[in-house]
Amino acid sequence: MRSSAAPAPRATAPLAVTAAVLAAAAAGPLAAQQSVPDLSALEFRLIGPVNPSGRVTDLAVPDTPGRKTIYAGFASSGVWKTTNLGTTWEPIFDDQGTSTVGALAVAPSDPNIVWVGTGERNSLRSNQWGDGVYRSTDGGRTWRHMGLTETRETGRIVVHPEDPGLVYVAALGHLWGPNPERGVYRTRDGGETWEQILFVDDTTGFVDLKMDPENPDILYAAAWHRLRWGGGRMEGAGAGSGIYRSMDGGDTWTRLTDGERGLPASHMGRIGLSISRSRPETVYAVIQVSRSTWDASISTHGGVFRSDDRGETWRRVHDISAVPDYYYNELWVDPQNPDRVWAGATFMARSDDGGTTFEPQRWRGVHVDHHALWIDPDDTDHLVLGNDGGVYISWDGGRTWDHQRIPASQMYEVDVDTTKVPYHVCAGHQDNGTWCGPSRTRERIGITEADWYSVWGGDGFHSQISADDPRVRYHASQYGNVVRLNTETREVKRLQPLAEDAGAESGYPFRWDWNTPFVLSHHDPTVLYLGGNHLFKLTDRGEDWTILGPDMTRGNRFAPEPDSGHTSYRSLHSVAESTLSASILWTGSNDGLIWTSRDGGETWHNVTANIPQVPPQRCWVGEIEPSHHDTATAYVAYDCHRRDDYRPYVFRTTDGGETWTDISANLPEDKGSYVIREDRVNPNLLFVGNENGVWVSLDGGGAWTRLDNGLPTVPVKDMDPVWRRSELVVGTYGRGAYVLDIAPLQQMSADVLARPAHLFRPLPVRQYAMQSTYGSRGNSLFAAPNPPYGATLWYYLAEDAGDEVTLTVRRMGDDGRPGETVKRLTGPGKAGLGSVQWDLSRDRPRSRRLGEDPQSLRTVLPGTFEVTLRVGGETYTTTVEVVAGWEERTPGRVR
């Protein structure tokens, strides 16, 4: 979403880049024969947070002395590792093909062999897709992709206790469509070759797999028929679901859910399995049964089942059911006590009597929604917990917990609050509400967890601040729950429109997306646009609302399309108002429709049929981006992964939607497309966020380059350019928020790239004293880096210029001419984009004046400086302004 506080781009451009940018715009996009330069010098900077972390899917702890090493797998944050019981954590899976993890396993006979099964097994609406399994033989320092790409989602991995080359994988298969690459797979050679040893059908995969701790030939596998049809629709139970057992290492299998052993025989959904380590004869299963259900938390025919003869016979011991069961249904047996059982759900539940009774564990200071638990076999009071809030460690059986500081938050949307200086970033998180934090601080240690603050709850989505009154904030949570908050009085007003003919939950209520779009007007800060199945215009800060136009989905109640096959919420997913004209509005639905109005919503045109490809016309409209430079130009990114289509679909129109051009170009074929942004300064500069990060185009979509320096492989679902600072804020769905300096990209053009070299003009920089207020806090305190102090001097080289180049900084005199040389700097001579950081120091101290601190003499005084780059006999110059003092403004800040 756009920053609500930013004025229309027609006002002014940043002073430091005005001339250069106007020249770049005039020069147009790159010529066809020009190649994209090396942009690897552009480095993303993480700013946090860790207070909300992200959803954990699995944990693995090698059976080594002290058990100091822990691996944590996240839904979309990759794999993290600690070797010191959680004092510090490091990501070890950043450069792989995906960041979504379903299963982890460490070889019992060799703790250096680690397996990662990609693709989350929890099967919810925001699932990401994986690309098979990976193996490391050096504790996660390096990885090798070992195949099973089309299995997409992994339920469990099991490694033989003595033979590390014998590995079993429970594969769920595609979530959004049928495919045959699912079942139980086995390799005898460490993943070089695989055999599918158990298969049910093309909509039934395997969500759990357990090996008998005494006899590795005995395996138990849980099959699950599940298929999502888009939106909230899901088939979570079916004939294929059930429990299978092998007594010969997977060569043959017997279905245990046959109606003759005490287990259900039909209508089964997700199943979780657990075996007692101290008494392997005891096996537990939690089974969803979708039959005669009256209360979602009570399974009339399912629940917890127990066997004390390795699965030959079973008895039903409890009717507990997780809600929703497709999101949980996991069991863990205490390694020392076969009668102590933990059940994952919104609240963890524990039984101390073999499953006869369960007591919810309402832990203080611990997030809900529990998916993973590890119990120390030597000290069962030592627990490691994984849930939607991250990783927690307890040493007293769960009475107290320590939250691990891992920046793994899943951001649906990111918005910038420019009413504050430095600007703040506000992001809506999966199941963790909306949090805001500064883009930089003056602390030497950086941006800490204490700098981030919560502003709203629920699943967080859009958050915007009124430009004319920063005390007024708007926040969204799931299904259209939008509120207005006054940060001074704490008054909250709910703004979600109610259908007048719906009455008391009757008639035709409005329909809302899980992630409801809303935007503050760029032209009137008292106006909001909110998307349901209609577009709503809220005036007077939400005190009144009107409907603009028809039902803009395929679910129009007067002429609905058949509700079969793939469906959606049948509501809007993207809403946009032009920054150039309040009359131009756009909407995009989660069933593929694009509408536009050029008269403020009085009349509307459905332009969907003009999209040149048929498949995306029924996909999610991920984002619509009206151009900041031309009222007839707009961009759209379609997200089709919920149609089991992972291709990118990115289009541009230059005639108000009458025709569209595919600009997906060389975007990767299997990483989709979530969001597109056009730069507010350079019309040829575009950014796309997809499943593996951020891509940039310098020529209006003709070619794309991945920007990955400092940004791991991670889904990017929203971005917000901060044009005053020439920065791009990236909200990742798995690794928090990042900031990228895009000043050189804004000034890049065909003319620039046609030269042997170019020196870009930097923004004015501030000279200030840093501070240290945190003291010696140890190593567990999270701190994200501030930007480098001083001026970043960017340059471009068409060809290699040797090992290094030299930049000279001279003070400009009162007569406008360069005078004293204050600094010589060297930077890499590699072709492409390069940079040098000037920390505002001098090579030689200046003369001391009366009363001056001698320590300050090696620092320049504020003023204007000329920067010179000499390459190949040519000289390139620019200027940089040094301004005194830290700039800060914090109206309306919430703490």
GULUM-34722 format. One record per residue (C-alpha): residue in one letter; y, z, x. Coordinates in pm, whole numbers, padded with zeros to 5 digits, always signed. Each point is the difference from the previous one (the first is absolute). Layout:
aYZX ...
This chain:
m+00000+00000+00000 r+00358-00048+00103 s+00217+00290+00102 s+00195+00098-00307 a+00294+00117+00208 a+00051-00326+00190 p+00281-00218-00129 a-00047-00366-00075 p-00040-00201+00321 r+00308-00207-00079 a+00215+00293+00113 t-00020+00017+00379 a-00258-00048+00271 p-00035+00248+00288 l+00299-00048+00226 a-00209-00037+00312 v-00201-00293-00128 t+00235-00189-00229 a+00086-00293+00225 a-00347-00039+00140 v-00162+00008-00340 l+00237-00249-00155 a-00078-00233+00287 a-00372+00054-00048 a+00021-00069-00371 a+00189-00318+00065 a-00258-00109+00253 g-00275+00013-00258 p-00372+00069+00044 l-00203-00083+00306 a-00057-00363+00071 a-00350-00130-00063 q-00072-00043+00370 q+00113+00351+00092 s-00268+00261+00044 v+00045+00362-00101 p+00097+00207+00303 d-00192+00303+00120 l+00125+00287-00216 s-00224+00274+00139 a+00300+00190+00141 l+00092+00101-00355 e-00153+00345-00045 f-00048+00194-00322 r+00098+00366+00004 l-00190+00253-00211 i+00221+00252-00181 g-00266+00196-00195 p-00088+00189-00205 v-00304+00225+00048 n+00078+00253-00274 p-00172-00234-00241 s-00283-00155+00196 g-00246-00245-00157 r-00336-00028-00173 v-00299+00093+00215 t-00328-00176-00075 d-00240+00136+00262 l-00036+00245+00288 a-00233-00002+00299 v-00049+00276+00255 p-00228-00064+00301 d-00262+00267+00064 t+00148+00095+00337 p+00074+00345+00152 g+00292+00164-00176 r+00029-00289-00244 k+00357-00061+00115 t-00009-00369-00091 i+00065-00112-00358 y+00029-00354-00136 a+00187-00054-00326 g-00018-00324-00196 f+00279-00083-00245 a+00023-00227-00303 s+00258-00223+00169 s+00107+00184+00317 g-00283-00087+00235 v-00190+00256+00207 w+00153+00306+00166 k-00157+00220+00267 t+00060+00347+00139 t-00173+00144+00306 n+00164+00342-00022 l-00097+00130-00345 g+00305-00153-00163 t+00287+00102+00227 t+00077-00369+00051 w-00131-00320-00159 e+00012-00361+00114 p-00070-00326-00186 i-00290-00193+00154 f-00043-00297-00236 d+00350-00152-00004 d-00073-00347+00136 q-00301-00088-00214 g-00019-00242-00290 t+00058+00257-00272 s+00117+00358-00046 t-00207+00093-00304 v-00297+00225+00075 g-00291+00091-00226 a-00248+00163+00235 l-00030+00150+00349 a-00308+00087+00203 v-00065+00130+00351 a-00338-00060+00161 p-00174+00340+00028 s-00158-00100+00331 d+00319-00137+00157 p+00339+00140-00114 n+00179-00295+00160 i-00147-00240-00257 v+00221-00002-00309 w-00036-00222-00306 v+00272-00088-00250 g-00078-00155-00336 t+00314-00158-00144 g+00107-00016-00363 e+00051+00315-00205 r-00285+00103-00230 n+00209+00184-00260 s+00066-00313-00207 l+00341+00081-00141 r+00285-00231-00102 s+00164+00019+00344 n-00311-00072+00207 q+00044-00215+00308 w-00275-00233+00121 g-00193+00019+00325 d-00166-00254+00227 g-00336+00150+00092 v-00107+00249+00266 y+00118+00084+00351 r-00167+00179+00292 s+00142+00182+00300 t-00210+00106+00298 d+00277+00196+00173 g+00111+00252-00259 g+00247-00231-00173 r+00192-00136+00299 t-00125-00353-00070 w-00162-00160-00302 r-00218-00296-00082 h-00033-00157-00342 m-00370+00000-00092 g-00001-00221-00310 l-00070+00061-00370 t+00347-00139-00069 e-00054-00093-00363 t-00137+00342-00096 r+00371+00092-00020 e-00055+00371-00082 t-00230+00252+00165 g-00161+00298-00167 r-00176+00167+00292 i-00136-00056+00352 v-00304+00185+00137 v-00118-00012+00363 h-00355+00091+00108 p-00002+00339+00179 e-00185-00130+00308 d+00051-00378+00002 p+00374-00084-00007 g-00081-00367-00055 l-00162+00071-00337 v+00279+00015-00256 y+00014-00021-00379 v+00303-00105-00207 a+00051+00056-00371 a+00221-00293-00106 l+00189+00000-00329 g+00114-00363+00003 h+00313-00140-00161 l+00181+00229-00243 w+00183-00273-00191 g-00282-00250-00040 p-00375-00060+00034 n-00155-00096+00334 p-00351+00013+00149 e+00103+00168+00329 r-00068+00354-00118 g-00292+00238+00019 v-00156+00197+00287 y-00002-00167+00342 r-00192+00093+00312 t+00041-00094+00366 r-00246+00081+00276 d+00215-00133+00282 g+00330+00180-00042 g+00151-00251-00241 e-00083-00327+00177 t-00213-00100-00300 w-00027+00138-00352 e-00256-00013-00279 q+00067+00076-00363 i-00280+00244-00083 l+00105+00099-00351 f+00181-00209-00259 v+00044+00043-00376 d+00244-00266-00124 d+00339-00154+00076 t+00199+00273-00180 t-00197+00300+00130 g+00065+00136+00346 f-00094+00324+00172 v+00245+00288+00015 d-00209+00263+00179 l-00285+00017+00248 k-00163+00308+00149 m-00272+00051+00262 d-00244+00290+00000 p+00100+00227+00293 e-00367+00066+00088 n-00153-00341-00067 p+00233-00298+00067 d-00240-00234-00179 i+00099+00161-00331 l+00317-00152-00144 y+00177+00049-00331 a+00242-00265-00129 a+00236+00011-00298 a+00065-00332-00175 w+00315-00046-00203 h+00088-00277-00242 r+00377-00021+00004 l+00254-00275-00047 r+00375+00023-00053 w+00157-00257-00226 g+00359+00063+00095 g+00245+00273-00091 g-00178+00306-00128 r-00305-00184-00136 m-00332+00070+00171 e-00370-00027-00063 g-00116+00321+00163 a-00354+00022-00135 g-00281-00245-00051 a-00369-00079+00017 g+00003-00046+00376 s+00107+00357+00080 g-00265+00245+00114 i-00164+00191+00285 y-00248-00159+00238 r-00224+00158+00264 s-00176-00146+00300 m-00279+00179+00188 d-00038-00261+00275 g+00345-00045+00149 g+00120-00249-00259 d-00290-00246-00007 t-00082+00086-00360 w+00190+00185-00271 t-00083+00188-00320 r+00243+00043-00286 l+00013+00372-00082 t+00219-00035-00309 d-00290-00133-00202 g+00005+00249-00288 e-00316+00177+00119 r+00126+00240+00269 g+00269+00194-00185 l+00283-00239+00086 p+00195-00228-00235 a-00132-00352-00031 s+00300-00192-00138 h+00377-00001-00060 m+00060+00133+00349 g+00318-00035+00200 r+00097+00142+00337 i-00257+00222+00173 g+00042+00239+00293 l-00285+00135+00212 s-00042+00295+00236 i-00299+00143+00190 s-00039+00358+00117 r-00003+00013+00379 s-00177+00338+00002 r-00260-00103-00262 p-00030-00380-00018 e-00232+00018-00298 t+00307+00088-00205 v+00204-00302-00107 y+00298-00002-00236 a+00146-00286-00201 v+00313-00012-00216 i-00028-00280-00252 q+00251-00148-00240 v-00164-00098-00329 s+00218-00190-00247 r-00184+00102-00312 s+00104+00238-00279 t+00310+00111+00187 w+00238+00228-00189 d+00178+00169+00289 a+00059-00189+00325 s-00055+00317+00205 i-00341+00060-00159 s-00281-00252+00039 t-00220+00030-00307 h-00299-00167+00166 g+00109+00003+00364 g+00138+00254+00243 v-00176+00168+00294 f-00374-00043+00051 r-00219+00181+00254 s-00334-00086+00156 d-00203+00240+00216 d-00273-00247+00091 r+00193-00279+00173 g+00075-00184-00323 e-00337-00003-00171 t+00126+00211-00290 w+00348+00105-00107 r+00164+00247-00235 r+00348-00010-00147 v+00188+00311+00111 h+00357-00068-00114 d+00207-00239-00213 i+00307-00006+00228 s+00177-00336+00022 a+00293-00096+00217 v+00298-00161-00174 p+00019-00289+00056 d-00354-00016+00132 y+00050-00340+00165 y+00245+00176+00232 y-00222+00292+00107 n-00366+00091-00070 e-00083+00142+00344 l-00215+00301+00091 w-00039+00198+00323 v-00270+00263+00064 d+00070+00290+00232 p-00199-00063+00323 q-00135+00355+00002 n-00032+00074-00371 p-00180-00250-00226 d+00142+00171-00311 r+00366-00037+00096 v+00132-00334-00121 w+00351-00144+00004 a+00107-00264-00253 g+00301-00222+00060 a+00247-00058-00283 t+00366+00059-00077 f-00075+00359+00094 m-00292+00072+00229 a-00276+00192-00177 r-00259+00224+00165 s-00337+00128-00111 d-00179+00289+00172 d-00307-00008-00223 g-00147-00343+00052 g+00225-00177-00247 t-00052+00230-00297 t+00368+00093-00006 f+00306-00160+00161 e+00334+00166+00063 p+00317-00208+00059 q+00172+00075+00331 r+00374+00003-00070 w+00121+00024+00356 r+00363+00088+00059 g+00192-00250+00213 v-00280-00258-00010 h+00030-00340-00165 v-00238-00096-00280 d-00243-00295-00031 h-00277+00078+00250 h-00212-00278+00153 a-00147+00129+00325 l-00129+00330+00135 w-00166+00097+00329 i-00164+00340+00040 d-00071+00132+00349 p-00377+00051+00023 d+00047+00294+00240 d+00293+00166-00179 t+00012-00091-00366 d+00339+00166-00038 h+00136-00285+00214 l+00086-00283-00242 v+00177-00334+00036 l+00130-00140-00327 g+00129-00346-00089 n+00194-00077-00316 d+00295-00198-00132 g+00233+00217+00208 g-00173-00055+00334 v-00217+00223+00220 y-00022+00380-00020 i-00191+00247+00219 s-00120+00347-00100 w-00163+00269+00215 d-00065+00251-00280 g-00206-00190-00253 g+00298-00148-00182 r+00214+00310-00051 t+00273-00148+00222 w+00063-00353+00122 d+00201-00178+00268 h+00136-00342-00097 q-00037-00253+00280 r+00312-00194+00095 i-00113-00361-00030 p+00253-00270-00100 a-00227-00178-00246 s+00206-00006-00319 q-00057-00283-00246 m+00333-00140-00117 y+00008-00210-00314 e+00375-00060+00019 v+00281+00070+00245 d+00372+00025-00075 v+00298+00072+00222 d+00271+00256-00074 t+00311-00127+00176 t+00223+00263-00160 k-00117+00210+00293 v+00085-00071+00364 p-00234-00046+00178 y-00168-00159-00299 h-00303+00165-00154 v-00326-00166-00098 c-00159+00097-00333 a-00358-00103-00069 g-00237+00036-00292 h-00345+00111+00114 q-00347-00028-00145 d-00067+00335-00172 n+00265+00174+00212 g+00323-00062-00189 t+00323-00127+00152 w+00127+00120+00338 c+00318-00076+00192 g+00088+00034+00365 p+00262-00112+00254 s-00024-00325+00191 r+00120+00184+00314 t+00124+00341+00110 r+00183+00132+00304 e-00293+00224+00098 r-00151-00072+00339 i-00346+00060-00138 g+00051-00263-00273 i-00057-00001-00377 t-00226+00289-00096 e-00199+00097-00305 a+00282+00241-00089 d+00240-00293-00043 w-00197-00143-00294 y+00041+00145-00349 s-00167-00050-00337 v+00215-00128-00287 w-00252-00077-00276 g-00369+00042-00084 g-00290-00194-00147 d-00103-00323+00159 g+00332-00105+00150 f+00149-00345-00034 h+00361-00121-00007 s+00283+00239+00079 q+00366-00101-00008 i+00334+00170+00043 s+00315-00085-00191 a+00255-00164+00227 d+00299+00154-00176 d-00145+00351-00037 p-00264+00101+00257 r-00087+00306-00208 v-00163-00232-00252 r-00351-00110+00100 y-00267-00193-00186 h-00372+00045+00062 a-00313-00161-00140 s-00354+00123-00032 q-00297-00176-00154 y+00005-00196-00326 g+00374-00024-00055 n+00092+00365+00043 v+00353-00051+00133 v+00244+00289+00019 r+00362+00060+00094 l+00060+00305+00218 n+00330+00169+00074 t-00048+00160+00340 e+00286+00246-00055 t-00097+00138-00341 r-00373-00086+00026 e+00026-00149-00350 v-00279-00248-00072 k+00014-00263-00273 r-00298-00217-00081 l+00093-00364-00041 q-00321-00171-00109 p+00066-00195-00324 l-00220+00075-00299 a-00101-00280-00235 e+00166+00059-00334 d-00295-00135-00196 a-00254+00203+00196 g+00063+00323-00184 a-00226+00284+00107 e-00226-00200+00228 s-00054-00271-00259 g+00112-00356-00046 y+00091-00201+00308 p+00123+00217+00286 f+00159-00159+00302 r-00230-00075+00293 w+00065+00114+00356 d-00134-00086+00341 w-00147+00277+00215 n+00287-00084+00238 t+00286-00052-00243 p+00285-00212+00137 f+00360+00105-00038 v+00319-00091+00181 l+00357+00122-00006 s+00249-00277-00059 h+00172-00126+00313 h+00312-00060-00207 d+00021+00307-00226 p-00150+00330+00124 t-00026+00131-00357 v-00246-00276-00098 l-00376+00003+00063 y-00263-00263-00070 l-00348+00132-00083 g-00314-00205-00047 g-00264+00068-00264 n-00149-00286-00199 h+00367-00074-00069 l+00298+00026+00230 f+00217+00294-00098 k+00368+00031+00085 l+00107+00362+00024 t+00375+00063-00014 d+00220+00306+00052 r-00247+00127+00263 g-00285-00019-00248 e+00164+00151-00306 d-00060-00323-00194 w-00241-00290+00028 t-00058-00346-00142 i-00280-00254+00028 l+00083-00321+00180 g-00212-00294-00105 p-00356-00036-00130 d-00325+00164+00106 m-00024-00141+00353 t-00377+00033+00039 r-00311-00173-00128 g-00051+00288-00243 n+00276-00090-00247 r-00116+00173-00315 f+00097-00298-00215 a-00203-00245+00209 p-00220+00192+00246 e-00232-00182+00232 p-00368+00103-00022 d-00063+00328+00181 s-00311-00099+00191 g-00102-00030+00359 h+00267+00101+00247 t+00283+00185-00172 s+00300+00204+00106 y+00232+00259-00144 r+00178-00292-00166 s+00337+00123+00110 l+00266-00085+00254 h-00060+00076+00368 s+00319-00142+00150 v+00359+00000-00124 a+00296-00140+00192 e+00372-00051-00048 s+00188-00242+00222 t+00235+00161+00250 l+00232-00298-00049 s+00025-00003-00380 a-00068+00263-00266 s-00094-00284-00234 i-00312-00100+00194 l-00313+00203-00077 w-00365-00050+00087 t-00323+00164-00119 g-00361-00032+00112 s-00300+00140-00185 n-00336+00129+00118 d-00166-00286-00187 g+00188-00270+00184 l+00306-00088-00208 i+00344-00061+00151 w+00308+00000-00222 t+00365-00054+00091 s+00335+00025-00172 r+00335-00134+00118 d+00214+00160-00270 g-00069+00370+00044 g-00311+00001-00217 e+00129-00181-00307 t-00243-00289+00048 w-00315-00021+00208 h-00218-00271+00152 n-00367+00036+00086 v-00036-00192+00327 t-00361+00098+00079 a-00143-00345-00063 n+00225-00141+00271 i-00190+00190+00270 p-00187-00282+00179 q-00336+00182+00015 v-00203+00124-00299 p-00179+00310+00146 p+00309+00217+00053 q+00130-00067-00350 r-00225+00283-00123 c+00040+00236+00296 w+00235+00292+00056 v+00354-00113+00070 g+00033+00223+00304 e+00371-00047+00059 i+00285-00229-00102 e+00288-00029+00245 p+00317-00175-00117 s+00188-00157+00289 h+00301+00183+00141 h+00158-00333+00093 d-00059-00243-00289 t-00021+00081-00372 a-00259-00276-00065 t-00239+00118+00272 a-00268+00265-00040 y-00334+00093+00154 v-00320+00139-00145 a-00307+00158+00158 y-00311+00004-00218 d-00267+00266+00061 c-00338-00138-00108 h-00246+00245+00153 r-00067+00155-00343 r-00134-00343-00095 d-00236+00013+00300 d+00225-00255+00168 y+00134+00112+00337 r+00209-00306+00088 p+00379+00017+00042 y+00219-00152-00270 v+00367-00011+00097 f+00245-00242-00164 r+00369-00095+00005 t+00217-00163-00262 t+00341-00153+00065 d+00072-00104-00359 g-00036+00317-00202 g-00376-00028-00046 e-00023-00360-00117 t-00204-00088+00308 w-00173+00212+00264 t-00108-00067+00359 d-00297+00172+00159 i+00123+00172+00318 s-00321+00191+00078 a-00044-00234+00298 n-00204+00172+00273 l-00022+00346-00157 p-00359+00128+00042 e-00242-00123-00263 d-00160+00335-00084 k+00286+00253+00012 g+00180-00081-00326 s+00376+00035-00055 y+00179+00303-00147 v+00374-00035+00060 i+00260-00245+00130 r+00355+00073+00113 e+00285-00232+00095 d+00249+00129+00256 r+00347+00063-00135 v+00167-00148+00307 n-00217-00294+00109 p-00139-00207-00291 n-00275-00147+00217 l-00139+00342+00092 l-00286+00110-00227 f-00248+00286+00014 v-00338+00031-00174 g-00212+00311-00032 n-00375-00044-00041 e-00327+00185+00058 n+00035+00014+00378 g+00373+00051+00051 v+00331-00187+00024 w+00053-00372+00060 v+00330-00170+00076 s+00124-00355-00044 l+00306-00133+00179 d+00007-00328-00190 g-00008+00094-00366 g-00379+00017-00028 g-00102-00300+00208 a-00198+00216+00244 w-00085+00369+00022 t-00046+00238+00294 r-00154+00345-00020 l+00217+00286+00126 d-00241+00263+00126 n+00158+00179+00296 g-00008+00364-00107 l-00134-00081-00347 p-00377+00046-00043 t-00217-00206-00228 v+00100+00142-00337 p+00090-00128-00349 v+00373-00050-00057 k+00098+00002-00367 d+00377+00040+00024 m+00287-00056+00244 d+00372+00068-00024 p+00249-00161+00242 v+00298+00219+00090 w+00256-00268+00067 r+00275+00232+00127 r-00229+00115+00278 s-00185-00329+00053 e-00328+00186-00054 l-00308-00059-00213 v-00165+00302-00160 v-00371-00053-00057 g-00201+00214-00240 t-00365-00019+00099 y-00287+00088-00228 g-00174+00223+00252 r+00223+00081+00295 g+00334+00115-00140 a+00339-00164+00057 y+00115-00210+00295 v+00335-00141+00108 l+00049-00329+00185 d+00316-00123+00176 i+00051-00353-00135 a+00345-00073+00147 p-00125-00275+00235 l-00196-00165-00282 q+00310-00008-00218 q+00184-00191+00272 m-00286-00233+00089 s+00035-00367-00092 a-00101-00348+00109 d+00310-00021+00219 v-00083+00330+00171 l-00357-00107+00072 a+00115-00337+00135 r+00184+00171+00285 p-00156+00117+00328 a+00106+00355-00086 h+00207+00203-00241 l+00151+00349-00006 f+00019+00154-00347 r+00293+00212-00105 p-00093+00363-00073 l+00133+00228-00269 p+00255+00264+00102 v-00174+00300+00155 r+00088+00368-00019 q+00036+00236+00292 y-00093+00358-00084 a-00172+00310+00131 m-00362+00056-00091 q-00123+00340-00117 s-00319+00207+00025 t-00052+00250-00281 y-00379+00020-00025 g-00082+00197+00312 s-00350+00002+00146 r-00219-00062-00304 g-00320-00109+00172 n-00172-00334-00039 s-00090-00005-00368 l+00358-00054-00120 f+00044-00355-00123 a+00303-00187+00132 a+00070-00371-00047 p+00228-00165+00255 n+00368-00057-00051 p+00128-00342+00107 p+00077-00026+00374 y+00337+00147+00085 g+00275-00249+00073 a+00015-00377-00044 t-00300-00231-00031 l+00099-00328+00168 w-00211-00287-00135 y-00031-00339+00168 y-00206-00317-00037 l-00156-00207+00281 a-00137-00347-00070 e-00214+00008+00313 d-00120+00261+00247 a+00283+00104+00231 g-00202+00182+00262 d-00106+00363-00008 e+00332+00127-00129 v+00354-00090-00103 t+00321+00191+00067 l+00261+00102-00253 t+00342+00118+00112 v+00220+00232-00206 r+00376+00004+00060 r+00274+00192-00175 m+00253-00212-00187 g+00359+00071+00096 d+00298+00042-00226 d+00080-00366+00063 g-00335-00108-00146 r-00143-00097+00337 p-00308+00150+00165 g+00076+00241+00279 e-00210+00261+00178 t-00378-00053+00018 v-00156+00319-00133 k-00371-00086-00019 r-00259-00251+00120 l-00323-00014-00196 t-00322-00193+00044 g-00235-00122-00268 p-00321-00202-00020 g+00033-00369+00087 k-00277-00110-00236 a+00079-00285-00240 g+00083+00105-00353 l+00191+00294-00137 g+00079+00279+00246 s+00210+00313+00010 v+00157+00254+00232 q+00106+00349-00101 w+00338+00119+00127 d+00033+00376-00034 l+00381-00017+00036 s-00022+00125+00358 r+00182-00130+00308 d-00151-00097+00333 r+00275+00190+00181 p+00192+00299-00131 r+00355-00065-00108 s+00296+00190+00138 r+00035+00350-00137 r+00302+00087-00211 l+00156+00340-00049 g-00236+00232-00183 e-00287-00250-00029 d-00359+00118+00027 p-00147-00143+00322 q-00328-00061-00183 s+00171-00254-00226 l+00126-00226+00275 r-00308-00221-00004 t+00054-00076-00369 v+00236-00274-00114 l+00299+00081-00215 p+00015-00161-00346 g+00136-00352-00012 t-00097-00368+00006 f-00238-00136+00266 e-00097-00351+00101 v-00368-00067+00062 t-00095-00298+00215 l-00339-00170+00048 r-00040-00267+00266 v-00300-00235-00022 g-00057-00336+00169 g+00354-00028+00122 e+00143+00062-00348 t+00187+00312-00111 y-00032+00151-00348 t+00230+00274-00123 t+00052+00230-00295 t+00178+00328-00065 v-00105+00343-00118 e+00219+00270-00149 v-00061+00365+00098 v+00131+00247-00260 a+00034+00375+00054 g-00182+00257-00211 w-00310+00044-00215 e+00055-00143-00346 e-00140+00205-00284 r+00049+00016-00375 t-00240+00177-00236 p+00134+00007-00357 g-00247+00107-00263 r-00278+00083+00241 v-00297+00176-00157 r-00176+00280+00191 
